[in-house]
Amino acid sequence: MQSFVREGDTVFCHSMDRLARNLDDLRRIVLGLTERGVHIVFVKENLTFTGEDSPMSNLLLSVMGAFAQFEKELIRERQREGIAIARREGKLPGQEAVSDTRAGGRVAPASCRRRLEVCACS
C-alpha cells in the first residue's frame, strides 16, 4: 500500500493498530505518507492526518498510537496467560482431539488421517 499510494490519495484505516505494530512504526508510516501528500483517516479514532505539522496533530498521533500499542500488548499478555493455564490443565489450544481405535488413543483429526490414511467422509 505504501508504494502504491500517490499524492492526493486518501488512505482509510479502521484503527491505528491495524496500520502499525507499535508507536514508532505508526509515526514513521504516517509521517512518511503525509510528507508525500497522502491523507490518512483513522475511522475508529475519528482522526485525519493531512500533513499539517501542527503540535496538536503530533500529540494526538503519539497519544492515540501509544494507547493502541498498550491495548495490543494487553491482549497478547492475556492470550499468553490463557494458553499457559490451558497447558497446565492439560488442554492445548487448537483443534479438538478425536478417538480412533486404530490409532490406539486420542489424536488430532488431521494428523490421524495423514498417518493412517483414513478418509474423513464417514
C-alpha positions in Angstrom: 0.0 0.0 0.0 2.8 2.4 0.9 4.4 2.1 -2.5 1.1 2.3 -4.4 -0.5 5.5 -3.0 0.2 8.7 -4.7 0.0 12.4 -3.8 -3.6 13.5 -3.3 -4.8 9.9 -2.3 -6.6 9.3 1.0 -6.0 6.1 3.0 -8.8 5.0 5.2 -7.7 2.7 8.1 -10.1 1.2 10.6 -7.8 1.9 13.5 -4.3 2.8 14.3 -3.3 -0.6 15.5 -4.2 -2.0 12.1 -1.7 0.2 10.3 1.4 -0.4 12.5 2.7 -2.8 15.2 4.0 -0.2 17.5 4.1 3.6 18.1 7.5 4.0 16.3 6.2 2.3 13.1 2.9 4.2 13.3 4.7 7.6 13.4 7.1 6.6 10.7 4.4 5.4 8.3 2.0 8.4 9.0 4.8 10.9 8.6 6.2 9.2 5.5 2.8 9.1 3.8 1.8 12.6 4.8 5.1 14.0 3.5 4.2 12.5 0.1 0.9 14.4 0.1 -1.2 11.4 1.2 -4.1 11.9 3.7 -4.7 9.3 6.3 -8.1 8.8 8.0 -8.4 6.6 11.1 -12.1 5.7 11.3 -12.3 4.2 14.9 -10.4 7.2 16.4 -12.1 9.7 14.1 -8.7 11.3 13.3 -7.4 12.6 10.0 -3.8 13.5 9.2 -3.2 15.7 6.2 0.5 16.6 6.6 -0.1 19.8 8.5 2.8 19.8 11.0 0.8 21.1 14.0 1.7 20.4 17.6 -1.9 19.1 18.2 -1.8 16.5 15.4 1.6 15.3 16.6 0.3 15.0 20.2 -2.9 13.1 19.0 -0.8 10.7 16.9 1.5 10.0 19.7 -1.1 9.6 22.5 -3.6 7.6 20.5 -0.8 5.5 19.0 0.6 4.8 22.5 -2.9 3.7 23.7 -3.3 1.4 20.6 0.1 -0.2 21.3 -0.8 -0.6 25.0 -4.1 -2.3 24.2 -2.5 -4.7 21.7 0.2 -5.6 24.3 -2.5 -6.3 26.9 -4.4 -8.6 24.5 -1.2 -10.5 23.8 -0.4 -10.8 27.5 -3.9 -12.2 28.3 -3.6 -14.6 25.4 -0.3 -15.9 26.7 -1.7 -16.3 30.2 -4.7 -18.2 28.8 -2.5 -20.6 26.8 -0.3 -21.2 29.9 -3.4 -22.0 32.0 -4.8 -24.4 29.3 -1.4 -26.2 29.1 -1.3 -26.6 32.9 -4.8 -28.1 32.9 -3.8 -30.4 30.1 -5.9 -28.6 27.5 -4.0 -27.4 24.4 -5.3 -24.7 22.2 -6.3 -25.9 18.7 -8.4 -28.5 17.1 -10.3 -30.8 19.4 -8.9 -34.3 19.6 -10.9 -37.3 18.4 -10.7 -41.0 19.2 -9.6 -43.5 16.5 -9.4 -47.2 17.6 -6.7 -48.0 15.0 -4.5 -45.2 16.4 -4.9 -46.7 19.9 -5.8 -43.4 21.6 -6.8 -39.8 21.1 -5.1 -37.9 18.3 -5.8 -34.8 16.3 -8.0 -35.5 13.3 -5.7 -34.1 10.6 -2.7 -35.9 11.8 -4.7 -39.1 12.3 -5.9 -39.1 8.7 -2.4 -38.4 7.4 -0.8 -41.1 9.4 -3.5 -43.8 8.9 -4.8 -42.7 5.5 -8.3 -42.6 6.9 -11.0 -41.0 4.8 -12.8 -38.1 6.6 -16.0 -39.0 4.7 -17.6 -41.4 7.2 
